[in-house]
């Protein structure tokens, strides 16, 4: 029997190996991790995993949502607010309703139980969506809409889930009360997020200690989440709003050395939490299967397939309907240029479910107030896992072929903006250098050295970008190749001096860091570090 500490180490090693394998075969790693977790769960001697739903909400979701919100472009989010809200609110409610009636008609359980299941399975998972979309080379607008939907839909689904469970537990439901509560919870989450984001900005503005600042940045999403939950408003929405506000102000208050230290920490934390979370989803399946009699497995698989088809159809109908019907029915929208149908089809197909749904299913009470078992709890749990697995594997694996079949190509909008901004920044820097060149405090050879470097950057940036969108580097290719070779020689030399005991480790570390920073400046977007 494998002990818990050893099993944790095995999981972490598996996460690393599967992530490397996913990179080699070019598929989103959440898919392979989920399959790997399922395979690991079938190994004899592996401990039975009971995924605590509160652990998912409290430990995993805040730090996974927060950096995505920090790097969300408010301009793009605002420009696409209508389709994002249509998906995050309208589509969640439509999917919940359609799933509730489908579940009620197929299983025969009360409609209120169907709404519990519908609320659980209606929102695409934020973590899954963000993990998959970051690998997609598609127009930026598609990624913005998918990421915006995944960040904003949790409030709708979690509030709906609470009211659906309350309706089953009490036998009553008030639409007016639910609507009012939804507005209160959402507005409260926004207010808590704004307050937490403002507080984080004030704290970071007054600090100049990267390790301490990094610790506070890791704590910020938890502060927003738990403050929201304690005030009985949307903690998830609080995390998202805090991240967007903080991300807007952070460039003006953080020093470069803090960013250099905090970014690798955040990347490591997000990778580990993401990997463990999707691994746990796969490990949870045997627990789910043991809760049902073997004779019902075939019927349950059929039900899961029907539900999966249903939610996919609802998503397609909703997205195409909200994209084209307003232009047919209203003169106000008739002059707007509709998105190509291929873009709508890709957004409609990208609706992976994940840990949010599984945590919601696990959070269903075991018994009713009268002591009777909660109707259909085990079946809901199994169907939820089936839909999660189906969307992650079937939809996730088919995304790349679908992008090619639809001929959806990257518009390189972000690269073009980056190139333009780099050019303007370097031109402004060169102009400032010329102003300062007449100062007696500046040596002519120093000015000439910087002038040559900036002139080389500007010449490179004024060239036309390549089709792959990788022409946004600071330096010309021949400069980069020569500089890398020189830096490699410099690094080999100091390593040899260290090995010959002519250099102590502290001095070696400082020199190595300078070489690493110089090498990082040569890094082109999309490349992996050496």
C-alpha positions as CSV (number, residue, x, y, z in Angstrom):
1,X,0.0,0.0,0.0
2,X,1.4,3.4,-1.0
3,X,1.5,5.9,1.9
4,X,0.1,9.4,1.5
5,X,3.5,11.3,1.4
6,X,4.8,8.8,-1.2
7,X,1.6,9.1,-3.2
8,X,1.9,12.9,-3.2
9,X,5.4,12.7,-4.6
10,X,4.2,10.2,-7.2
11,X,1.4,12.6,-8.3
12,X,3.9,15.5,-8.6
13,X,6.3,13.4,-10.6
14,X,3.4,12.3,-12.8
15,X,2.3,15.9,-13.3
16,X,5.7,16.9,-14.6
17,X,6.2,13.9,-16.9
18,X,2.7,14.1,-18.3
19,X,3.1,17.9,-18.9
20,X,6.3,17.2,-20.8
21,X,4.5,14.5,-22.8
22,X,1.6,16.8,-23.6
23,X,4.1,19.4,-24.9
24,X,5.8,16.8,-27.1
25,X,2.5,15.6,-28.7
26,X,1.0,19.1,-28.7
27,X,-2.2,18.7,-26.7
28,X,-3.4,20.8,-23.8
29,X,-1.9,19.2,-20.7
30,X,-5.1,19.2,-18.6
31,X,-6.4,16.5,-20.9
32,X,-3.4,14.2,-20.5
33,X,-3.3,14.9,-16.7
34,X,-7.0,13.9,-16.4
35,X,-6.3,10.7,-18.3
36,X,-3.2,10.1,-16.3
37,X,-5.0,10.5,-13.0
38,X,-7.6,8.0,-14.2
39,X,-4.8,5.5,-15.1
40,X,-3.0,6.1,-11.8
41,X,-6.2,5.4,-9.9
42,X,-6.5,2.0,-11.4
43,X,-3.0,0.9,-10.2
44,X,-3.3,-1.6,-7.3
45,X,-2.3,-0.1,-3.9
46,X,-3.0,3.5,-4.8
47,X,-4.9,5.2,-1.9
48,X,-8.6,6.1,-2.5
49,X,-8.9,9.8,-3.1
50,X,-11.8,11.7,-1.7
51,X,-11.8,15.2,-3.3
52,X,-13.1,17.7,-0.8
53,X,-15.2,20.2,-2.7
54,X,-14.3,23.0,-0.2
55,X,-10.6,22.3,-0.9
56,X,-11.2,23.0,-4.6
57,X,-12.9,26.3,-3.9
58,X,-10.7,27.4,-1.1
59,X,-7.2,26.3,-2.1
60,X,-7.2,25.9,-5.9
61,X,-9.6,28.4,-7.6
62,X,-8.4,31.7,-6.1
63,X,-4.7,31.5,-7.2
64,X,-5.6,30.0,-10.5
65,X,-8.2,32.7,-11.4
66,X,-6.2,35.6,-10.1
67,X,-3.3,35.7,-12.5
68,X,-5.6,35.2,-15.4
69,X,-7.6,38.3,-14.2
70,X,-4.4,40.3,-13.7
71,X,-3.4,39.8,-17.3
72,X,-6.9,40.4,-18.7
73,X,-6.8,43.4,-20.9
74,X,-9.6,45.7,-19.6
75,X,-9.9,47.3,-23.1
76,X,-10.6,44.0,-24.7
77,X,-12.9,42.8,-21.9
78,X,-14.9,46.0,-22.1
79,X,-15.1,45.9,-25.9
80,X,-16.5,42.3,-25.8
81,X,-18.6,42.8,-22.7
82,X,-21.9,42.0,-24.5
83,X,-20.9,38.5,-25.8
84,X,-19.1,37.8,-22.6
85,X,-22.2,38.5,-20.5
86,X,-24.5,36.7,-22.9
87,X,-22.3,33.6,-22.3
88,X,-21.5,34.1,-18.6
89,X,-25.1,34.8,-17.6
90,X,-27.5,34.0,-20.4
91,X,-26.0,30.8,-21.6
92,X,-25.4,29.4,-18.1
93,X,-29.1,29.9,-17.3
94,X,-30.2,28.5,-20.6
95,X,-28.0,25.4,-20.2
96,X,-29.1,24.9,-16.6
97,X,-32.8,25.1,-17.7
98,X,-32.4,22.8,-20.7
99,X,-30.3,20.3,-18.7
100,X,-32.8,20.3,-15.8
101,X,-35.7,19.4,-18.1
102,X,-33.7,16.8,-19.9
103,X,-32.6,15.2,-16.7
104,X,-36.1,15.2,-15.3
105,X,-37.5,13.6,-18.4
106,X,-34.8,10.9,-18.7
107,X,-34.5,10.0,-15.0
108,X,-37.9,10.9,-13.6
109,X,-36.5,12.7,-10.5
110,X,-38.1,16.0,-9.4
111,X,-37.5,19.0,-11.6
112,X,-35.8,20.8,-8.7
113,X,-33.1,18.0,-8.6
114,X,-32.7,18.5,-12.3
115,X,-32.0,22.2,-11.7
116,X,-29.3,21.2,-9.1
117,X,-27.6,19.1,-11.8
118,X,-28.1,21.8,-14.4
119,X,-26.5,24.4,-12.2
120,X,-23.5,22.2,-11.6
121,X,-22.9,21.3,-15.2
122,X,-23.8,24.6,-17.0
123,X,-20.6,26.7,-16.6
124,X,-17.5,25.9,-18.6
125,X,-14.6,25.6,-16.2
126,X,-12.3,28.6,-15.9
127,X,-9.1,26.7,-15.2
128,X,-9.7,24.3,-18.1
129,X,-10.6,27.1,-20.5
130,X,-7.6,29.2,-19.6
131,X,-5.3,26.1,-19.9
132,X,-6.6,25.3,-23.3
133,X,-6.9,28.7,-24.9
134,X,-3.3,29.7,-24.1
135,X,-2.2,27.2,-26.6
136,X,-4.6,28.2,-29.4
137,X,-3.2,30.3,-32.3
138,X,-6.5,32.0,-33.1
139,X,-7.7,35.6,-33.3
140,X,-7.3,37.5,-30.0
141,X,-11.0,38.3,-29.8
142,X,-11.9,34.6,-29.6
143,X,-9.5,34.1,-26.7
144,X,-10.8,37.2,-24.9
145,X,-14.4,36.1,-25.1
146,X,-13.6,32.5,-23.9
147,X,-11.5,33.8,-21.0
148,X,-14.0,36.5,-20.1
149,X,-16.8,33.9,-20.1
150,X,-14.9,31.5,-17.9
151,X,-13.9,34.2,-15.4
152,X,-17.4,35.6,-15.0
153,X,-19.7,32.6,-15.2
154,X,-19.0,31.1,-11.8
155,X,-21.2,33.7,-10.0
156,X,-24.2,32.7,-12.1
157,X,-23.8,29.0,-11.7
158,X,-22.8,29.0,-8.0
159,X,-25.8,31.2,-7.0
160,X,-28.1,29.1,-9.1
161,X,-26.7,26.0,-7.4
162,X,-27.4,27.3,-3.9
163,X,-31.0,28.2,-4.8
164,X,-31.6,24.8,-6.5
165,X,-30.3,22.9,-3.5
166,X,-32.4,25.1,-1.2
167,X,-35.5,24.3,-3.3
168,X,-34.9,20.6,-3.0
169,X,-34.2,20.8,0.7
170,X,-37.2,23.0,1.6
171,X,-39.6,22.2,-1.3
172,X,-40.1,25.9,-2.2
173,X,-38.6,28.3,-4.6
174,X,-39.1,32.1,-5.3
175,X,-37.9,33.5,-8.6
176,X,-38.1,37.1,-7.3
177,X,-36.0,36.2,-4.2
178,X,-33.5,34.3,-6.3
179,X,-33.1,37.2,-8.8
180,X,-32.7,39.7,-6.0
181,X,-30.1,37.5,-4.2
182,X,-28.2,37.1,-7.5
183,X,-27.9,40.9,-7.9
184,X,-26.9,41.3,-4.2
185,X,-24.3,38.5,-4.3
186,X,-22.8,39.7,-7.6
187,X,-22.7,43.4,-6.6
188,X,-21.2,42.5,-3.2
189,X,-18.5,40.4,-4.9
190,X,-17.6,43.3,-7.2
191,X,-17.4,45.7,-4.2
192,X,-15.2,43.2,-2.2
193,X,-13.0,42.8,-5.2
194,X,-12.5,46.5,-5.7
195,X,-11.7,47.0,-2.0
196,X,-9.2,44.1,-2.0
197,X,-7.6,45.3,-5.2
198,X,-7.2,48.8,-3.9
199,X,-5.7,47.5,-0.6
200,X,-3.2,45.3,-2.5
201,X,-2.2,48.3,-4.6
202,X,-1.6,50.5,-1.5
203,X,0.4,47.7,0.2
204,X,2.6,47.0,-2.9
205,X,3.2,50.7,-3.5
206,X,4.8,51.1,-0.1
207,X,7.1,48.1,-0.2
208,X,10.4,47.5,-1.9
209,X,11.2,43.9,-0.8
210,X,10.6,41.4,-3.6
211,X,10.2,38.2,-1.4
212,X,7.7,40.0,0.9
213,X,5.8,41.6,-2.1
214,X,5.6,38.2,-3.8
215,X,4.2,36.7,-0.6
216,X,1.5,39.4,-0.4
217,X,0.7,38.9,-4.1
218,X,0.1,35.2,-3.4
219,X,-2.1,36.1,-0.5
220,X,-4.2,38.7,-2.4
221,X,-6.6,36.2,-4.2
222,X,-7.2,34.4,-0.9
223,X,-8.0,37.6,0.9
224,X,-10.5,38.6,-1.8
225,X,-12.1,35.1,-1.9
226,X,-12.5,34.6,1.8
227,X,-13.6,38.1,2.4
228,X,-16.3,37.6,-0.2
229,X,-17.4,34.3,1.2
230,X,-17.5,35.5,4.8
231,X,-19.7,38.4,3.7
232,X,-21.9,35.9,1.8
233,X,-21.2,37.4,-1.6
234,X,-19.4,35.9,-4.6
235,X,-15.8,35.2,-3.5
236,X,-14.9,34.1,-7.1
237,X,-16.1,37.3,-8.6
238,X,-14.2,39.2,-5.9
239,X,-11.0,37.5,-7.0
240,X,-11.6,38.3,-10.6
241,X,-12.4,42.0,-10.0
242,X,-9.4,42.4,-7.6
243,X,-7.1,40.9,-10.2
244,X,-8.3,43.1,-13.0
245,X,-7.9,46.3,-10.9
246,X,-4.5,45.2,-9.6
247,X,-3.3,44.3,-13.0
248,X,-4.2,47.7,-14.4
249,X,-2.2,49.6,-11.7
250,X,0.6,47.1,-11.1
251,X,2.9,48.3,-13.9
252,X,3.1,51.8,-12.4
253,X,3.8,50.7,-8.8
254,X,6.0,47.6,-9.1
255,X,9.7,47.7,-9.6
256,X,11.4,45.6,-12.1
257,X,13.3,43.4,-9.6
258,X,10.0,42.5,-7.9
259,X,8.5,41.4,-11.3
260,X,11.6,39.3,-12.1
261,X,11.2,37.4,-8.9
262,X,7.4,37.2,-8.6
263,X,6.7,35.9,-12.1
264,X,8.6,32.6,-11.9
265,X,7.0,32.0,-8.5
266,X,3.5,32.5,-9.8
267,X,4.2,30.4,-12.9
268,X,5.4,27.5,-10.7
269,X,2.4,27.8,-8.3
270,X,-0.1,27.9,-11.1
271,X,1.5,25.0,-12.9
272,X,1.6,22.8,-9.8
273,X,-2.0,23.6,-8.7
274,X,-3.3,23.1,-12.2
275,X,-1.5,19.8,-12.6
276,X,-2.6,18.5,-9.2
277,X,-6.2,19.6,-9.8
278,X,-6.7,17.8,-13.1
279,X,-4.8,14.8,-11.7
280,X,-7.3,14.7,-8.8
281,X,-10.2,14.8,-11.2
282,X,-9.0,11.5,-12.8
283,X,-8.2,10.0,-9.4
284,X,-11.8,10.7,-8.2
285,X,-13.4,8.4,-10.8
286,X,-13.1,5.1,-8.9
287,X,-14.7,6.7,-5.9
288,X,-17.6,7.8,-8.2
289,X,-17.9,4.4,-9.7
290,X,-18.1,2.6,-6.4
291,X,-21.1,4.6,-5.4
292,X,-23.3,3.0,-8.0
293,X,-24.3,-0.6,-8.6
294,X,-22.4,-2.3,-11.5
295,X,-25.7,-3.0,-13.3
296,X,-26.4,0.8,-13.7
297,X,-23.0,1.6,-15.4
298,X,-24.2,1.2,-19.0
299,X,-27.4,3.2,-18.4
300,X,-25.4,5.9,-16.6
301,X,-22.9,6.2,-19.5
302,X,-25.8,6.5,-22.0
303,X,-27.3,9.3,-19.8
304,X,-24.0,11.1,-19.6
305,X,-23.7,10.9,-23.4
306,X,-27.1,12.4,-23.9
307,X,-26.4,15.2,-21.4
308,X,-23.1,15.9,-23.2
309,X,-24.9,16.2,-26.5
310,X,-27.6,18.3,-25.0
311,X,-25.3,20.9,-23.5
312,X,-23.2,21.1,-26.7
313,X,-26.4,21.7,-28.8
314,X,-27.6,24.4,-26.4
315,X,-24.3,26.1,-26.6
316,X,-24.3,26.1,-30.4
317,X,-27.9,27.3,-30.6
318,X,-27.3,30.1,-28.1
319,X,-24.1,31.4,-29.6
320,X,-25.3,31.4,-33.2
321,X,-28.7,32.8,-32.0
322,X,-27.2,35.7,-30.0
323,X,-24.7,36.4,-32.8
324,X,-27.2,36.7,-35.7
325,X,-30.7,37.1,-34.4
326,X,-30.3,40.6,-33.0
327,X,-29.1,41.8,-36.5
328,X,-32.2,40.3,-38.1
329,X,-34.7,41.6,-35.5
330,X,-33.3,45.1,-34.7
331,X,-32.1,47.9,-37.0
332,X,-29.8,49.0,-34.2
333,X,-27.5,46.0,-34.7
334,X,-27.9,45.6,-38.4
335,X,-25.0,47.8,-39.3
336,X,-22.6,45.8,-37.1
337,X,-20.2,43.5,-38.8
338,X,-20.9,40.0,-37.6
339,X,-18.1,37.7,-36.7
340,X,-17.3,35.0,-39.2
341,X,-19.4,31.9,-38.6
342,X,-16.2,29.9,-38.2
343,X,-15.3,32.0,-35.1
344,X,-18.8,31.4,-33.6
345,X,-18.5,27.7,-34.3
346,X,-15.1,27.5,-32.6
347,X,-16.4,29.4,-29.5
348,X,-19.4,27.1,-29.4
349,X,-17.2,24.0,-29.4
350,X,-14.9,25.3,-26.7
351,X,-16.9,24.6,-23.6
352,X,-14.9,22.3,-21.4
353,X,-16.2,21.4,-17.9
354,X,-13.8,20.8,-15.1
355,X,-13.1,21.0,-11.4
356,X,-15.8,23.6,-10.7
357,X,-18.5,21.2,-11.8
358,X,-17.0,18.2,-9.9
359,X,-16.7,20.3,-6.7
360,X,-20.3,21.4,-7.0
361,X,-21.5,17.8,-7.4
362,X,-19.5,16.7,-4.4
363,X,-21.0,19.7,-2.4
364,X,-24.5,18.3,-2.7
365,X,-25.9,17.4,0.7
366,X,-26.1,13.7,1.5
367,X,-29.5,13.8,3.2
368,X,-32.6,16.0,3.3
369,X,-33.9,17.6,6.5
370,X,-36.3,14.7,7.0
371,X,-33.4,12.2,7.0
372,X,-34.0,10.8,3.5
373,X,-31.1,10.6,1.0
374,X,-30.7,13.5,-1.4
375,X,-32.5,12.3,-4.5
376,X,-30.1,11.1,-7.2
377,X,-26.9,12.4,-5.6
378,X,-24.7,9.5,-6.7
379,X,-26.1,9.5,-10.2
380,X,-25.5,13.3,-10.5
381,X,-21.9,12.8,-9.4
382,X,-21.3,10.1,-12.0
383,X,-23.0,12.1,-14.8
384,X,-21.0,15.1,-13.9
385,X,-17.7,13.2,-14.1
386,X,-18.8,11.7,-17.4
387,X,-19.6,15.2,-18.9
388,X,-16.3,16.6,-17.5
389,X,-14.3,13.7,-19.0
390,X,-16.1,13.9,-22.3
391,X,-15.7,17.7,-22.8
392,X,-12.1,17.7,-21.7
393,X,-11.0,14.7,-23.9
394,X,-13.4,14.9,-26.9
395,X,-13.6,18.6,-27.3
396,X,-10.1,19.4,-26.0
397,X,-8.4,16.9,-28.4
398,X,-10.5,18.0,-31.4
399,X,-9.8,21.7,-31.0
400,X,-6.6,21.8,-33.0
401,X,-8.1,19.8,-36.0
402,X,-11.2,22.0,-35.8
403,X,-9.2,25.2,-36.0
404,X,-7.4,23.9,-39.1
405,X,-10.7,22.6,-40.7
406,X,-12.4,25.9,-40.1
407,X,-9.3,27.7,-41.4
408,X,-9.3,30.1,-38.4
409,X,-6.0,31.8,-38.4
410,X,-4.3,34.1,-35.9
411,X,-4.7,37.8,-36.8
412,X,-1.5,38.5,-34.9
413,X,-3.2,41.5,-33.4
414,X,-1.3,41.3,-30.1
415,X,2.0,40.9,-31.9
416,X,1.3,43.9,-34.1
417,X,0.5,46.0,-31.0
418,X,3.6,44.8,-29.2
419,X,5.8,45.6,-32.2
420,X,4.3,49.1,-32.5
421,X,4.7,49.8,-28.8
422,X,8.3,48.6,-28.8
423,X,9.1,50.8,-31.8
424,X,7.5,53.9,-30.1
425,X,9.3,53.2,-26.8
426,X,12.7,52.8,-28.5
427,X,12.2,55.9,-30.6
428,X,11.3,57.9,-27.5
429,X,14.4,56.5,-25.7
430,X,16.7,57.4,-28.6
431,X,15.2,60.9,-28.7
432,X,15.9,61.3,-25.0
433,X,19.4,60.0,-25.5
434,X,20.1,62.7,-28.1
435,X,18.8,65.3,-25.7
436,X,21.2,64.1,-23.0
437,X,24.2,63.7,-25.3
438,X,25.1,67.4,-24.9
439,X,25.3,67.1,-21.1
440,X,28.8,67.3,-19.7
441,X,28.0,64.5,-17.3
442,X,27.7,62.0,-20.2
443,X,30.8,60.6,-22.0
444,X,30.6,60.5,-25.8
445,X,31.6,56.8,-26.0
446,X,28.7,55.9,-23.6
447,X,26.2,57.8,-25.8
448,X,27.5,56.2,-28.9
449,X,27.3,52.7,-27.4
450,X,23.6,53.2,-26.4
451,X,22.9,55.0,-29.7
452,X,24.1,52.0,-31.7
453,X,22.1,49.5,-29.6
454,X,18.8,51.5,-29.9
455,X,19.4,52.2,-33.6
456,X,19.8,48.4,-34.2
457,X,16.5,47.7,-32.3
458,X,14.6,50.4,-34.3
459,X,15.9,49.0,-37.6
460,X,14.7,45.6,-36.6
461,X,11.3,46.7,-35.4
462,X,10.6,48.7,-38.6
463,X,11.0,45.6,-40.7
464,X,7.8,43.8,-41.7
465,X,6.8,41.1,-39.2
466,X,7.0,37.5,-40.3
467,X,3.9,35.4,-41.0
468,X,4.4,33.5,-37.7
469,X,4.2,36.7,-35.8
470,X,7.7,36.2,-34.2
471,X,9.2,39.3,-35.6
472,X,8.8,41.3,-32.4
473,X,12.3,40.8,-31.0
474,X,14.4,43.7,-29.8
475,X,17.4,42.7,-31.9
476,X,18.2,41.5,-35.4
477,X,18.6,37.7,-35.8
478,X,22.4,37.9,-36.5
479,X,22.8,40.1,-33.3
480,X,20.9,37.6,-31.3
481,X,22.9,34.6,-32.6
482,X,26.2,36.4,-31.9
483,X,25.1,37.6,-28.5
484,X,24.0,34.1,-27.4
485,X,27.3,32.6,-28.4
486,X,29.2,35.3,-26.5
487,X,27.0,34.9,-23.4
488,X,27.5,31.1,-23.5
489,X,31.3,31.6,-23.5
490,X,31.0,34.1,-20.6
491,X,28.9,31.6,-18.6
492,X,31.3,28.7,-19.3
493,X,34.2,30.9,-18.2
494,X,32.7,31.8,-14.8
495,X,31.6,28.2,-14.3
496,X,35.2,27.1,-14.9
497,X,36.5,29.7,-12.5
498,X,34.0,28.5,-9.9
499,X,35.1,24.9,-10.4
500,X,38.7,25.8,-10.1
501,X,37.8,27.5,-6.7
502,X,38.9,30.9,-8.0
503,X,35.4,32.3,-7.4
504,X,33.1,31.9,-4.4
505,X,29.4,30.9,-4.8
506,X,28.0,34.3,-3.8
507,X,30.0,36.1,-6.4
508,X,29.3,33.4,-9.0
509,X,25.5,33.7,-8.3
510,X,25.6,37.4,-8.9
511,X,27.5,37.1,-12.2
512,X,25.3,34.2,-13.3
513,X,22.2,36.3,-12.7
514,X,23.5,39.1,-14.8
515,X,24.2,36.7,-17.6
516,X,20.8,35.2,-17.3
517,X,19.1,38.6,-17.4
518,X,21.1,39.5,-20.5
519,X,20.1,36.3,-22.2
520,X,16.4,36.9,-21.2
521,X,16.5,40.2,-23.1
522,X,17.2,38.1,-26.3
523,X,14.1,35.9,-25.6
524,X,11.5,36.1,-28.4
525,X,7.8,35.8,-27.6
526,X,6.7,32.2,-27.5
527,X,10.1,30.7,-26.9
528,X,10.9,28.6,-24.0
529,X,13.8,29.7,-21.8
530,X,17.1,28.0,-22.3
